Amino acid sequence: MFDNQLRELTDDLPGLEKQLFADYFEFRRGNYSRKISAAYAGNYQGETHEFAYHFYHFHYVDEREVSETDSKGNTKTRKVYDHYDRFGIALPFRFIRQLAISRKAISGFRGERYKPSSNQFNRLFKVIAESEMTAARFLKPAVVLACEQAANDFKALNLEFNQQAGLCMSFDNKKVISGEQRYDFTSPEAFMAEIAQTTPLAELQRAVAFIHTLMVYSDNNFKKDVQ
């Protein structure tokens, strides 16, 4: 966490959970229970934009009934609880609102369907926006390509831009903020050398760099610089 300028939320966690659940359809999962299990505050400095963000771990549970028949023909019904985890990054985005680019369905998000000209993109994602014009303006060729590449790195990738122009990027990758430790106290010299080095979180850096790319191509002030 220290190497990657992340701060774990403790007392602030309930407030963030309340905000995320109110602001994004992504969190309308789990017919039995849902919660933000952990969250971290971070900051990213790109060449063009700097932004603060929250990385979160979302755990939800679905309840369902299963009927079983024994050898005597007696049928019993029991409840089964399926546990799921989603991870993601939430932040103010400013440049677009009411747009969803989803690989995993976002229940309740309503609007106009849109398909860009890329067949690869359309195989990967569904797009819903407040208008086709909104989607067309955002999904420039460079943004379409960036989304296609991000889909290779992040499983079940969703991008939800809400009415307040916030972004929730969500996915199924479980080890985005898990560093790999090679040594322990059984090899003290190697262990000390390892912890003395900076441990980058490569998947996290790819995620925030992707968000930065979306910002650059969405900000009209920098349109000439990126063309």
Sequence and secondary structure as in RCSB ss.txt:
>XXXX:A:sequence
MFDNQLRELTDDLPGLEKQLFADYFEFRRGNYSRKISAAYAGNYQGETHEFAYHFYHFHYVDEREVSETDSKGNT
KTRKVYDHYDRFGIALPFRFIRQLAISRKAISGFRGERYKPSSNQFNRLFKVIAESEMTAARFLKPAVVLACEQA
ANDFKALNLEFNQQAGLCMSFDNKKVISGEQRYDFTSPEAFMAEIAQTTPLAELQRAVAFIHTLMVYSDNNFKKD
VQ
>XXXX:A:secstr
 TTTT EE STTHHHHHHHHHHH GGG   SSEEEEEEEEEEEEE SS EEEEEEEEEEEEEEEEEEEE TTS E
EEEEEEEEEEEEEEEEE  S  SEEEESS  TT  SEEE  S HHHHHH EEEES HHHHHHH  HHHHHHHHHH
HHHSTT EEEE TTSEEEEEE  S TT       TTSHHHHHHHHHS    HHHHHHHHHHHHHHHHH GGGHHH
H 
